[in-house]
Amino acid sequence: MAFPTIDAHQHVWDPTRGDYGWLGQEPASINRAFELGELLPELRKAGVDRVVQVQAADHADDTALMRASAAAHEEVAAIVAYAPLDRPDEAARLAESWRDDSLIVGVRNLIHNIPDADWLLRPEVDEGLGVLEREGLTFDLVAVLPRHLELVPIISERHPDLRIVIDHLGKPPIGGDSREVWSGLISDAAQNPNVFGKVSGLYSATGDPAGWTTEQIAPFFEHATDVGRRRRAHHGGRGGRLPLRRDRGRRAARRRGSVERRLSARFRLPKPAADGADTRRLRRTLSPSAGEPRC
């Protein structure tokens, strides 16, 4: 049986349950409650079997919404939740409360909304990252500035056992400035085998979210897979952030095929694993060793 395809970056939200400040900048088509069931038909058309739900707001209500979504949809393979890294005692209490929830495997904070690019180096935040390291939770890094990527080796040195997932490949300059700075920073970050890259949300950097092509993102995708190797690359759709189109799933399936052909030409890809094995491998990436409760 073919191995499952896991979309590593999907969101749900409900502005009646908490503040989602970024929704005010979005079109009316998504400035409303959005639940996974609305997206599942398109995911199935694209050949996606399971999803990782990722934090969309810095509050506990968002985590509660994702847990409720997971209870309603067996397609949810894992959750990247919210815990306040700048309040390490509170983060520790939350992490302890999640120990019996095998779906919660990581934490994300919307650091790209924080003016201080060095926020992650603050003593209290560093202590919060230490909580994640001790609890075996990953840290999803929303790196939108070169400085954010510069911090990855520093954090890796301070917390060698912390698994860091760079969301959206650190916002590469697709169609813009020279990619040399970004390429160098990604290469430096990849020196730590506990750093992973997530190929997601790249459409927002192309200038035409509805009309991007594989050729536009290929150089950035290939560089990330070259320096991190293919087993350290996650792939996510960031669903809901684009208006739902009737042909979106089929278009995604075609693009997925194009990406897979590029990977096959670049690497010696393995044969499909037994059913469930790749789900377990992704969750080992996101969480501690296979013997830990979170796996």
C-alpha positions as CSV (number, residue, x, y, z in Angstrom):
1,M,0.0,0.0,0.0
2,A,1.3,3.5,-0.9
3,F,2.7,5.6,1.9
4,P,0.5,8.5,3.1
5,T,1.0,12.0,1.9
6,I,1.1,14.4,4.9
7,D,0.5,18.1,4.5
8,A,2.6,19.6,7.2
9,H,1.0,23.0,7.5
10,Q,-2.7,23.7,7.7
11,H,-4.7,26.1,9.8
12,V,-8.1,26.4,11.3
13,W,-9.5,29.6,12.9
14,D,-12.7,31.1,14.4
15,P,-12.7,34.8,15.1
16,T,-15.7,34.3,17.5
17,R,-13.5,32.2,19.8
18,G,-10.4,34.4,19.9
19,D,-8.5,37.3,18.3
20,Y,-7.0,36.6,14.8
21,G,-5.6,40.0,14.1
22,W,-4.2,39.0,10.7
23,L,-7.7,38.2,9.4
24,G,-8.5,41.9,9.1
25,Q,-6.0,42.1,6.2
26,E,-7.5,39.1,4.3
27,P,-10.3,39.0,1.7
28,A,-13.9,38.5,2.9
29,S,-13.9,35.0,1.6
30,I,-11.6,33.9,4.5
31,N,-12.3,36.6,7.1
32,R,-14.6,34.2,8.9
33,A,-14.5,30.9,10.7
34,F,-12.6,28.3,8.7
35,E,-12.6,24.6,9.7
36,L,-10.8,21.6,8.3
37,G,-13.8,19.9,6.8
38,E,-14.1,22.7,4.3
39,L,-10.7,22.0,3.0
40,L,-10.6,18.2,3.0
41,P,-12.3,17.7,-0.4
42,E,-9.5,19.8,-2.0
43,L,-6.8,18.0,-0.1
44,R,-8.2,14.6,-1.2
45,K,-8.1,15.8,-4.9
46,A,-4.5,16.8,-4.3
47,G,-3.7,13.3,-3.0
48,V,-3.2,14.4,0.6
49,D,-4.1,11.8,3.3
50,R,-3.2,13.5,6.6
51,V,-2.5,17.0,7.9
52,V,-0.5,18.8,10.6
53,Q,-2.5,21.6,12.1
54,V,-0.4,24.6,13.0
55,Q,-1.0,27.5,15.4
56,A,-2.7,30.6,13.8
57,A,-2.9,32.9,16.8
58,D,-1.0,33.6,20.0
59,H,-3.7,32.4,22.4
60,A,-4.9,29.2,24.1
61,D,-8.3,29.3,22.3
62,D,-6.5,28.6,19.0
63,T,-5.0,25.5,20.5
64,A,-8.4,24.4,21.8
65,L,-9.9,24.9,18.4
66,M,-7.2,22.7,16.8
67,R,-7.8,20.0,19.4
68,A,-11.5,20.0,18.7
69,S,-10.8,19.8,15.0
70,A,-8.5,16.8,15.5
71,A,-11.3,15.1,17.6
72,A,-13.7,15.6,14.6
73,H,-11.3,14.6,11.8
74,E,-9.1,11.6,11.8
75,E,-7.0,13.1,9.1
76,V,-5.2,15.2,11.7
77,A,-1.8,13.6,12.3
78,A,-0.3,16.2,14.6
79,I,-0.8,19.7,16.1
80,V,1.7,22.5,16.5
81,A,0.2,24.5,19.4
82,Y,0.7,27.8,21.2
83,A,2.5,28.3,24.4
84,P,3.9,31.7,25.6
85,L,7.6,31.4,25.3
86,D,8.1,34.7,27.1
87,R,6.3,33.3,30.1
88,P,8.3,30.1,30.7
89,D,6.4,29.0,33.8
90,E,3.1,29.2,32.0
91,A,4.7,27.4,29.0
92,A,5.9,24.7,31.3
93,R,2.5,24.1,32.8
94,L,0.9,23.9,29.4
95,A,3.6,21.4,28.1
96,E,3.0,19.2,31.2
97,S,-0.7,19.2,30.6
98,W,-0.1,18.0,27.0
99,R,1.9,15.0,28.0
100,D,-1.1,12.7,27.6
101,D,-2.1,14.2,24.2
102,S,0.0,12.4,21.6
103,L,-1.1,14.8,18.9
104,I,0.5,17.9,20.3
105,V,4.1,17.7,19.1
106,G,5.3,21.3,18.8
107,V,4.9,25.0,19.6
108,R,4.8,28.1,17.5
109,N,4.7,31.8,18.3
110,L,4.0,34.5,15.7
111,I,7.4,36.1,16.1
112,H,7.1,37.9,12.8
113,N,4.6,40.2,14.4
114,I,7.0,41.2,17.1
115,P,9.1,44.4,16.3
116,D,12.2,43.1,18.1
117,A,13.9,40.8,15.7
118,D,16.1,39.5,18.6
119,W,13.0,38.6,20.7
120,L,14.1,34.9,20.7
121,L,17.4,35.9,22.5
122,R,15.6,37.5,25.5
123,P,16.4,35.5,28.7
124,E,12.8,34.7,29.5
125,V,12.2,33.5,25.9
126,D,15.4,31.4,26.0
127,E,14.0,29.8,29.1
128,G,10.8,29.1,27.3
129,L,12.8,27.4,24.5
130,G,14.4,25.3,27.1
131,V,11.0,24.1,28.2
132,L,10.4,22.9,24.7
133,E,13.7,21.2,24.6
134,R,13.1,19.4,27.9
135,E,9.6,18.3,26.9
136,G,10.6,17.1,23.5
137,L,8.4,19.6,21.7
138,T,9.5,21.2,18.4
139,F,9.7,24.9,17.8
140,D,8.2,26.2,14.5
141,L,10.1,29.4,13.6
142,V,8.2,32.0,11.5
143,A,11.4,33.5,10.0
144,V,10.5,36.5,7.7
145,L,13.7,38.5,8.2
146,P,17.3,37.6,7.5
147,R,18.0,38.2,11.2
148,H,15.5,35.5,12.2
149,L,17.5,33.0,10.2
150,E,20.7,34.3,11.7
151,L,19.4,33.3,15.1
152,V,19.0,29.7,14.2
153,P,22.6,28.7,14.8
154,I,22.6,30.7,18.1
155,I,19.5,28.9,19.4
156,S,20.9,25.5,18.1
157,E,24.0,26.1,20.2
158,R,22.1,27.0,23.3
159,H,19.6,24.2,22.9
160,P,21.3,21.3,21.0
161,D,18.4,18.9,21.4
162,L,15.7,21.3,20.3
163,R,14.2,20.5,17.0
164,I,13.6,23.6,14.9
165,V,11.3,23.8,11.9
166,I,11.8,26.8,9.7
167,D,8.3,27.7,8.4
168,H,7.9,28.8,4.7
169,L,11.7,28.2,4.2
170,G,12.4,31.5,5.9
171,K,10.6,33.6,3.3
172,P,13.1,33.3,0.4
173,P,13.3,36.3,-2.0
174,I,11.4,34.7,-4.9
175,G,11.4,37.0,-7.9
176,G,13.1,39.7,-5.9
177,D,16.6,40.5,-4.5
178,S,19.6,38.2,-4.9
179,R,19.1,34.9,-3.1
180,E,22.7,34.7,-2.0
181,V,22.0,36.0,1.6
182,W,19.1,33.7,2.0
183,S,21.0,30.7,0.6
184,G,23.9,31.3,3.0
185,L,21.7,31.6,6.0
186,I,19.7,28.4,5.1
187,S,23.0,26.6,4.6
188,D,24.3,27.8,8.0
189,A,21.0,26.7,9.7
190,A,21.2,23.3,8.1
191,Q,24.5,22.5,9.8
192,N,22.4,21.4,12.8
193,P,20.7,18.0,11.9
194,N,17.9,19.1,14.3
195,V,16.9,21.9,12.0
196,F,14.2,21.2,9.4
197,G,12.7,23.3,6.5
198,K,9.1,23.5,5.7
199,V,8.1,24.2,2.1
200,S,4.9,26.1,2.6
201,G,3.4,29.5,1.9
202,L,5.9,30.3,-0.8
203,Y,3.2,31.6,-3.1
204,S,3.0,34.8,-1.1
205,A,6.5,35.7,-2.2
206,T,5.9,35.2,-5.9
207,G,3.8,38.3,-6.4
208,D,0.9,36.3,-7.8
209,P,-0.5,34.0,-5.2
210,A,-3.0,32.4,-7.6
211,G,-0.6,32.0,-10.5
212,W,2.8,30.8,-9.2
213,T,4.7,28.2,-11.1
214,T,7.0,25.4,-10.1
215,E,9.9,27.0,-12.0
216,Q,9.6,30.1,-9.8
217,I,10.2,28.3,-6.5
218,A,12.4,25.5,-7.8
219,P,15.8,27.1,-7.1
220,F,14.8,27.8,-3.5
221,F,13.3,24.4,-3.0
222,E,16.3,22.6,-4.5
223,H,18.8,24.6,-2.5
224,A,16.9,23.8,0.8
225,T,16.8,20.1,-0.1
226,D,20.4,20.1,-1.2
227,V,21.7,21.5,2.1
228,G,19.2,19.8,4.4
229,R,18.7,16.6,2.3
230,R,15.2,15.5,1.4
231,R,14.4,13.8,4.8
232,R,14.6,17.2,6.5
233,A,12.1,18.9,4.2
234,H,8.4,19.1,5.2
235,H,5.7,20.1,2.7
236,G,2.7,22.1,3.7
237,G,-0.2,23.8,1.8
238,R,-1.1,26.6,4.3
239,G,-4.7,25.9,3.3
240,G,-7.4,28.5,3.8
241,R,-5.1,31.5,3.2
242,L,-6.0,31.3,-0.6
243,P,-9.5,31.6,-1.8
244,L,-11.0,28.2,-2.3
245,R,-11.2,27.4,-6.1
246,R,-13.0,24.5,-7.6
247,D,-9.9,23.4,-9.5
248,R,-7.5,24.0,-6.6
249,G,-7.0,20.4,-5.6
250,R,-6.4,19.2,-9.1
251,R,-3.9,22.1,-9.7
252,A,-2.1,21.2,-6.5
253,A,-1.9,17.5,-7.6
254,R,-0.3,18.6,-10.9
255,R,2.2,20.8,-9.1
256,R,2.9,18.0,-6.6
257,G,3.7,15.7,-9.5
258,S,6.1,18.3,-10.9
259,V,7.9,18.6,-7.6
260,E,8.1,14.8,-7.2
261,R,9.7,14.5,-10.6
262,R,12.3,17.1,-9.7
263,L,13.0,15.3,-6.4
264,S,13.3,11.9,-8.2
265,A,15.8,13.4,-10.7
266,R,17.8,15.0,-7.8
267,F,17.8,12.2,-5.2
268,R,17.5,8.5,-5.1
269,L,14.0,8.4,-3.5
270,P,13.1,5.4,-1.4
271,K,10.3,2.9,-2.2
272,P,7.0,3.7,-0.4
273,A,7.0,2.6,3.2
274,A,4.5,0.3,4.7
275,D,1.2,2.0,5.6
276,G,1.6,4.3,8.6
277,A,5.4,4.2,8.6
278,D,5.8,7.6,7.1
279,T,3.3,9.1,9.4
280,R,5.4,7.8,12.3
281,R,8.6,9.1,10.7
282,L,7.1,12.6,10.3
283,R,6.0,12.6,14.0
284,R,9.5,11.5,15.0
285,T,10.8,14.5,13.2
286,L,8.3,16.7,15.1
287,S,8.8,15.0,18.4
288,P,11.2,12.9,20.5
289,S,12.4,9.4,20.0
290,A,9.9,6.7,19.0
291,G,9.6,5.5,22.6
292,E,8.3,8.8,23.9
293,P,4.5,9.4,24.5
294,R,4.3,12.2,21.9
295,C,5.3,9.9,19.0
